[in-house]
Amino acid sequence: MTRLPTELVDRLRPSLHGKSCCVTGGAGFIGGHLVDALVSLGARVTVIDDLSNSDAGNLAGLMDLEPDRVRFVHASILERSALEDAVEGCDLVFHLAALGSVPRSVEDPGRTWVVNATGTLRVLEAAQRAGVRRLVYSASSSAYGDNPALPKRESMAPEPMSPYAAAKLAGESLCRSWSACYGLETVCLRYFNIFGPRQAADSAYAAVVPAFVRALLAGQAPVIFGDGEQTRDFTHVSNAVAANLLAATVKRSLRGEVVNIGGGERTSVNTLAGLLSVLCERPGIVPDHRPERVGEVRDSVADISAAAELLGYRPVTGLQEGLSQTVRWYRQEIPAS
Ligand SMILES: NC(=O)c1ccc[n+]([C@@H]2O[C@H](COP(=O)([O-])OP(=O)(O)OC[C@H]3O[C@@H](n4cnc5c(N)ncnc54)[C@H](O)[C@@H]3O)[C@@H](O)[C@H]2O)c1
């Protein structure tokens, strides 16, 4: 599903072929694409996921194709013995399991903290006990909060504005401290608004790209919270996958470094709605503006030079190409569109 450039695949394959990996949250949106890529690169993958925000459809297909190389542990990362089972014998852990969505965290901060912060602590403990070499943590650009400086640089002081951002930031601190105290290699990838095929479109907590596409394909107005002039760095999922694979294979030793993973391009929500209405062939639909939501930041765009320097990261799919590919996928998946 995620297409990576051939020269990148050729570079990554020798380091990942035959490696044992655990992907927490591997049934989810980004995790599912990462699992596909790892399997196609020859790795053995164990997924642990409680399916609280996903289903096992993608994994079931992979397990049919590669029964010896894909294993699924249906459990929460908060269940110690299941987690130990999932990471046993692994060289690498990709930690993606989390409760996403800023609004959900505002409604239920305690649950967000337990899964996203305590859950990360548990994954680090299990990884260290199992002798894992490196853990790649899915962090979030929400850590920057409303600091007005742009682009966002890792040297900026974090200013989390929501329980989600606070818990994801705590995960970064835990990763760095596990590297310092226990020698487990860790690296934190601060994603900026990832979108792409298979991202959940049908929940109240849907991210903006799938929510807009779903509305537009149904001939409805996309809902914009606020004036729509807030900006984001919308980043195709192939870029997050490439970043994870580079972070797992880079030769230098890693000690909790934090790097931005984005496309490096700043787009307003109004512009996004315009681009998607053209791609969905609904150019006349006027967005429905509603009041701004609590905890949302105004502007965000990544400086990706640290990821380039540390990991050799550069975006593999641009915004326009990524949006076209994503709309094509939803057209096939959403009936009667
Ligand atoms: N999508 C984005 O734009 C974005 C941006 C920044 C950071 N992130 C981070 O990337 C990671 C993946 O996000 P995603 O967009 O793929 O979300 P997702 O919800 O599709 O994937 C998360 C997966 O974790 C699973 N999960 C939740 N709680 C669990 C638990 N207690 N035990 C085991 N599994 C559990 C869910 O069932 C789901 O399959 C998350 O850590 C998220 O915080 C995502």
The ligand as an SDF file (V2000), in Angstrom:
LIG
                    3D

 44 48  0  0  0  0  0  0  0  0999 V2000
   -2.0650   10.4860   12.8150 N   0  0  0  0  0  0  0  0  0  0  0  0
   -1.3920   11.5740   13.1470 C   0  0  0  0  0  0  0  0  0  0  0  0
   -1.4990   12.6180   12.5060 O   0  0  0  0  0  0  0  0  0  0  0  0
   -0.4310   11.5420   14.3100 C   0  0  0  0  0  0  0  0  0  0  0  0
    0.2450   12.7440   14.6360 C   0  0  0  0  0  0  0  0  0  0  0  0
    1.1220   12.7340   15.7110 C   0  0  0  0  0  0  0  0  0  0  0  0
    1.3690   11.5710   16.4120 C   0  0  0  0  0  0  0  0  0  0  0  0
    0.6930   10.4290   16.0840 N   0  0  0  0  0  0  0  0  0  0  0  0
    0.9730    9.2410   16.8580 C   0  0  0  0  0  0  0  0  0  0  0  0
    1.1700    8.1530   15.9690 O   0  0  0  0  0  0  0  0  0  0  0  0
    0.7200    6.9490   16.5540 C   0  0  0  0  0  0  0  0  0  0  0  0
   -0.2250    6.2170   15.6270 C   0  0  0  0  0  0  0  0  0  0  0  0
   -1.3190    7.0600   15.3280 O   0  0  0  0  0  0  0  0  0  0  0  0
   -2.4480    6.6800   14.2740 P   0  0  0  0  0  0  0  0  0  0  0  0
   -2.8710    7.9350   13.6240 O   0  0  0  0  0  0  0  0  0  0  0  0
   -2.0130    5.5210   13.4530 O   0  0  0  0  0  0  0  0  0  0  0  0
   -3.6280    6.2670   15.2500 O   0  0  0  0  0  0  0  0  0  0  0  0
   -4.5340    4.9330   15.3080 P   0  0  0  0  0  0  0  0  0  0  0  0
   -5.5680    5.1870   16.3350 O   0  0  0  0  0  0  0  0  0  0  0  0
   -4.9890    4.5560   13.9450 O   0  0  0  0  0  0  0  0  0  0  0  0
   -3.4920    3.8550   15.8110 O   0  0  0  0  0  0  0  0  0  0  0  0
   -3.2530    3.6180   17.1820 C   0  0  0  0  0  0  0  0  0  0  0  0
   -3.4540    2.1350   17.4380 C   0  0  0  0  0  0  0  0  0  0  0  0
   -3.1860    1.9020   18.8160 O   0  0  0  0  0  0  0  0  0  0  0  0
   -4.1750    0.9950   19.2920 C   0  0  0  0  0  0  0  0  0  0  0  0
   -4.2820    1.1700   20.7390 N   0  0  0  0  0  0  0  0  0  0  0  0
   -4.8790    2.1690   21.4360 C   0  0  0  0  0  0  0  0  0  0  0  0
   -4.7680    1.9420   22.7560 N   0  0  0  0  0  0  0  0  0  0  0  0
   -4.0950    0.7740   22.8980 C   0  0  0  0  0  0  0  0  0  0  0  0
   -3.6730    0.0100   24.0080 C   0  0  0  0  0  0  0  0  0  0  0  0
   -3.9340    0.3930   25.2710 N   0  0  0  0  0  0  0  0  0  0  0  0
   -3.0010   -1.1420   23.7810 N   0  0  0  0  0  0  0  0  0  0  0  0
   -2.7420   -1.5660   22.5210 C   0  0  0  0  0  0  0  0  0  0  0  0
   -3.1210   -0.8760   21.4250 N   0  0  0  0  0  0  0  0  0  0  0  0
   -3.7800    0.2790   21.6140 C   0  0  0  0  0  0  0  0  0  0  0  0
   -5.4500    1.3400   18.5420 C   0  0  0  0  0  0  0  0  0  0  0  0
   -6.3740    0.2600   18.5060 O   0  0  0  0  0  0  0  0  0  0  0  0
   -4.8890    1.6480   17.1590 C   0  0  0  0  0  0  0  0  0  0  0  0
   -4.8500    0.4930   16.3580 O   0  0  0  0  0  0  0  0  0  0  0  0
    0.1000    7.3400   17.8980 C   0  0  0  0  0  0  0  0  0  0  0  0
    1.0810    7.1440   18.8960 O   0  0  0  0  0  0  0  0  0  0  0  0
   -0.1850    8.8230   17.7410 C   0  0  0  0  0  0  0  0  0  0  0  0
   -0.1610    9.4910   18.9840 O   0  0  0  0  0  0  0  0  0  0  0  0
   -0.1990   10.3890   15.0510 C   0  0  0  0  0  0  0  0  0  0  0  0
  1  2  1  0
  2  3  2  0
  2  4  1  0
  4  5  1  0
  4 44  2  0
  5  6  2  0
  6  7  1  0
  7  8  2  0
  8  9  1  0
  8 44  1  0
  9 10  1  0
  9 42  1  0
 10 11  1  0
 11 12  1  0
 11 40  1  0
 12 13  1  0
 13 14  1  0
 14 15  2  0
 14 16  1  0
 14 17  1  0
 17 18  1  0
 18 19  2  0
 18 20  1  0
 18 21  1  0
 21 22  1  0
 22 23  1  0
 23 24  1  0
 23 38  1  0
 24 25  1  0
 25 26  1  0
 25 36  1  0
 26 27  1  0
 26 35  1  0
 27 28  2  0
 28 29  1  0
 29 30  1  0
 29 35  2  0
 30 31  1  0
 30 32  2  0
 32 33  1  0
 33 34  2  0
 34 35  1  0
 36 37  1  0
 36 38  1  0
 38 39  1  0
 40 41  1  0
 40 42  1  0
 42 43  1  0
M  CHG  2   8   1  16  -1
M  END
$$$$
